[in-house]
Amino acid sequence: MLNSKKGLPVVVEVCFVGRVHFAHGVWAGVRVLSVRKPKAPRGKGLPASDGTEQLKPTGFGRNDGKLSGVRYFRCPASTGLFVRPAALRRLHR
């Protein structure tokens, strides 16, 4: 999991960890699985929820695992991102 630039929680699958041609250091290639955003408040008497709604992952990524002609991993178009491993946190073991 990581947080988007807008602070939304983003659930990802790590597909690649290693050095890349476009930057120094170690990077993680991730596939965006889901994005959660706060729901608008509900009126009185309506069922409670966890206060979030799930958005489709497409469009939250920037690639399909390939960058500048180099394939690092595979995922659907516009669901892949490269992030520093320190930006990630584990949800489950």
Secondary structure, DSSP 8 states (H G I E B T S, - for coil): -EE-TTS-EEEEEEEEEEE-SSSSSEEEEEEEEEEEEE-----TTS----SEEEE-STTSSSBSSEETTEE-----TT-EEEE-GGG---S--
